[in-house]
Amino acid sequence: MSAAEIRPLAESDREWVRAWIAEEFGDETVVSRGKLYRPEELAGLVAERHGQPVGLLTYRLEGDACEVISLQSRVKRQGIGSALMRAVIEMALKAGIGRVWLITTNDNTPALRFYESREFRVVAVHKGAVDAARRLKPAIPLTGVDGVEIHDEIELEIYISP
């Protein structure tokens, strides 16, 4: 049995996406590599169970790369995030895109474990990038998972081919 039904983000989803992003990230925006994004304005995938959203992945395409901007699940350890990642990789393959990448923060060891167990590799540590991002988004907390100070962005990627 599939963890959830995966479908493209629809215009009618934009309001709850905005609210969920604000709940998860402190406001309606996400910063990645010095750029401010509003995930409700991006392309995305929704995971649903019984017609209710339980997961969300937003992304942007640029050249031959797909950047995952946000990934969250209302239910943990039930395959929602995995299903969304498989779906975005499949979408990228169909679009002829060879690289899927994302940013997480230095405190987020659960995310690092999640991505690395799905064959993503750490390709860069952008020292002080989160400190700089706070100028764009002051709501970024100073500490994160387990009270670890958040300073750096960690870039992960996977190269895919048919």
C-alpha positions as CSV (number, residue, x, y, z in Angstrom):
1,M,0.0,0.0,0.0
2,S,1.3,3.4,-0.9
3,A,2.1,5.8,1.9
4,A,-0.2,8.4,0.3
5,E,-1.7,9.6,-3.0
6,I,0.7,12.1,-4.6
7,R,-0.7,14.9,-6.9
8,P,0.6,18.2,-8.2
9,L,0.0,21.3,-6.2
10,A,-3.2,23.1,-7.4
11,E,-4.2,26.8,-7.3
12,S,-6.8,25.9,-4.7
13,D,-4.1,24.6,-2.4
14,R,-2.2,27.9,-2.2
15,E,-3.8,29.3,1.0
16,W,-3.3,26.2,3.1
17,V,0.3,25.9,1.8
18,R,0.9,29.5,2.9
19,A,-0.4,28.8,6.3
20,W,1.5,25.5,6.7
21,I,4.8,27.1,5.7
22,A,4.2,29.9,8.2
23,E,3.5,27.3,10.9
24,E,6.6,25.2,10.0
25,F,9.1,28.0,9.2
26,G,8.1,30.9,11.4
27,D,6.6,33.0,8.5
28,E,5.5,32.5,4.9
29,T,8.9,32.4,3.4
30,V,11.9,30.1,3.0
31,V,15.5,31.2,2.3
32,S,17.9,29.1,0.2
33,R,21.3,30.3,-0.9
34,G,20.5,33.9,-0.3
35,K,17.1,33.9,-2.1
36,L,13.7,34.4,-0.5
37,Y,11.0,32.1,-1.7
38,R,7.2,32.0,-1.0
39,P,6.5,28.3,-1.4
40,E,2.8,28.8,-2.1
41,E,3.9,30.5,-5.3
42,L,6.1,27.6,-6.4
43,A,5.4,24.3,-8.2
44,G,4.8,21.5,-5.8
45,L,3.5,18.1,-4.9
46,V,0.9,17.2,-2.3
47,A,0.6,13.9,-0.4
48,E,-2.9,13.1,0.6
49,R,-4.6,10.4,2.7
50,H,-8.4,10.2,2.6
51,G,-8.5,13.5,0.6
52,Q,-6.6,15.4,3.3
53,P,-3.1,16.8,2.8
54,V,-0.5,15.1,4.9
55,G,2.7,16.1,3.1
56,L,4.0,18.9,0.9
57,L,7.1,19.3,-1.3
58,T,7.7,22.6,-3.2
59,Y,10.4,23.0,-5.8
60,R,11.8,25.2,-8.6
61,L,13.4,24.3,-11.9
62,E,16.4,26.1,-13.3
63,G,18.3,24.8,-16.2
64,D,19.0,21.1,-15.8
65,A,18.4,21.2,-12.0
66,C,15.5,20.9,-9.6
67,E,15.8,22.6,-6.2
68,V,13.6,21.2,-3.5
69,I,12.6,24.3,-1.5
70,S,10.5,22.7,1.2
71,L,9.5,19.3,2.3
72,Q,7.3,18.5,5.3
73,S,5.0,15.9,6.5
74,R,2.2,16.0,9.1
75,V,2.9,12.3,10.0
76,K,6.4,11.2,10.6
77,R,8.1,7.9,9.7
78,Q,5.1,6.7,7.6
79,G,6.7,7.1,4.1
80,I,5.2,10.5,3.2
81,G,8.5,12.3,2.7
82,S,9.9,9.3,0.9
83,A,6.9,9.2,-1.5
84,L,7.2,12.9,-2.2
85,M,11.0,12.6,-2.9
86,R,10.4,9.7,-5.2
87,A,7.7,11.7,-7.0
88,V,9.9,14.8,-7.5
89,I,12.8,12.7,-8.8
90,E,10.4,10.9,-11.2
91,M,9.1,14.3,-12.4
92,A,12.7,15.5,-12.9
93,L,13.6,12.4,-14.9
94,K,10.6,12.9,-17.2
95,A,11.6,16.5,-17.7
96,G,15.1,15.6,-18.6
97,I,16.6,17.1,-15.4
98,G,19.7,15.4,-14.1
99,R,20.2,17.0,-10.7
100,V,17.9,17.3,-7.7
101,W,19.3,19.4,-4.9
102,L,18.3,21.1,-1.7
103,I,19.5,23.0,1.3
104,T,19.1,22.2,5.0
105,T,20.7,23.7,8.1
106,N,23.6,22.5,10.2
107,D,21.4,21.6,13.1
108,N,19.0,19.4,11.1
109,T,20.5,16.0,11.6
110,P,17.2,14.2,11.1
111,A,17.0,15.8,7.6
112,L,20.6,14.9,6.9
113,R,19.9,11.2,7.8
114,F,16.7,11.2,5.7
115,Y,18.4,12.6,2.5
116,E,21.6,10.7,2.8
117,S,19.7,7.4,3.2
118,R,18.0,8.3,-0.1
119,E,21.4,8.6,-1.9
120,F,21.7,12.4,-1.6
121,R,25.3,13.5,-1.0
122,V,26.6,16.5,0.9
123,V,28.3,18.6,-1.7
124,A,28.9,21.9,0.1
125,V,28.7,23.6,3.5
126,H,28.0,27.3,3.1
127,K,29.5,28.7,6.3
128,G,27.6,31.6,7.8
129,A,24.8,31.4,5.2
130,V,22.0,31.2,7.7
131,D,23.5,34.1,9.7
132,A,23.3,36.1,6.4
133,A,19.8,34.8,5.6
134,R,18.5,36.3,8.8
135,R,18.9,39.7,7.2
136,L,16.2,38.6,4.6
137,K,14.2,36.6,7.2
138,P,14.6,37.7,10.8
139,A,12.2,34.9,11.9
140,I,15.0,32.2,11.4
141,P,15.7,31.0,14.9
142,L,19.1,31.1,16.5
143,T,18.9,27.5,17.6
144,G,17.3,24.4,16.2
145,V,17.3,20.7,16.6
146,D,18.5,19.7,20.1
147,G,19.4,23.4,20.9
148,V,22.2,23.5,18.3
149,E,23.1,27.0,17.1
150,I,22.1,27.4,13.4
151,H,24.7,29.2,11.3
152,D,25.4,27.2,8.1
153,E,23.5,25.8,5.1
154,I,24.3,22.3,4.0
155,E,23.8,21.6,0.3
156,L,22.9,18.0,-0.8
157,E,22.3,16.7,-4.3
158,I,21.6,13.5,-6.2
159,Y,22.3,13.0,-9.9
160,I,19.7,10.9,-11.7
161,S,19.4,9.3,-15.1
162,P,16.9,7.0,-16.8
